[in-house]
Amino acid sequence: MERKKIKLIELPELETEILQLCIFPESFELIAEECTSENKLGVIADAIKNLMHYKLLIAANVENSLNWIYDSDKMRESTFKATANGVEWMEENL
């Protein structure tokens, strides 16, 4: 079965940087600390939400047995990792 091609998505620099940081699960604090293109936590949180909207990033909540549950008001309690589509986007665009 052939994989469906993902639609071409153009990402701003911040979203691209965050996606690259999340090849493995990363906490919100670590993403914010390692992010060089932005230092405002609210802007970084919005970029993460955008990546989740495009299904390029998911919340990977290790402590929660239902890892599909995500509360955007409690981002600091979540870790984030790139999805298969996110990795594919990086392979095609970086």
N, C-alpha and C positions, 0 to 999 in steps of 0.2 A: 504494500500500500504506500503510495507516494504522499509525502507530507505536503500540506497546503502551504503555499508561499505566503509569508506575512506581507501585509500591505506596507508600502514604503512609508515610513514615519520619519519626519525630520525632527530631531531633538535639539533643544538648546544646549549650550555648553555645560550648564549645571546638571541637567538630566543625564547627559552622556557621561559625565564624571561620576555621578552617583551609581549609574548602572555598572560602570567598570569596577567600582569599589565592592559591588555586591555579587561577585562570582560565587563566593561562599557566604553563608549567613553572617550578617554584620548588624550590630546594634545601632540604634539611632545615634547614640552618643559618639560611637566610633566613626560613623559616617560624617557627622557634623565636625568632628575633630580633624579628620583627614581631608575634608573638602577644602580645596584651595580657591575655587572660583567664587565662593560665597561664605559668609560667616554668620548671617542672621538665621537663627533656628527656624523661624516661621517660613522663610523662603525655602529652606532646605526641606521642611516638612511638606510644603506645597509641591515641590519637585518630586518627592517620593510618592505623593498621592497621584500626580500626573502619570508617573511610570506605572503605578498600579492600575490606573484607568486604562492605559494602553496594553495591559497584561504583559508587561515586560519585567515586572517586579512583583513579588508576592511577600506577604508577611509570613514568617516562619516562626511561629510561637512554640518554642520547645516545651515550656512549662504547661501549656494548655494541650490536653489530649485532642481537642477539636481544633486542629491548626488552621482551619478555614475561618475561624472566628477572628475578626480584627476590629479593634476599636480605635478609630483615628484620633480620639481624644487622649488615648494612652499610648502614643507612639513609642515612648521611652521604654515600655514594657515589651516591645516587639523587636524581633530581628527581621532583616529583610534580605532576600536573595533573588538573583536573576532567574527568570523562568527560561524554559527552552527557547521561547520566542525572543527573550532578551539576549540570550547568548547568540542566537542566530542573527539578531540585529547587529550585535557587535562584530560578528564575523563578516558581515556584508558591508559595514559602514566604517570600520576602523582600520 
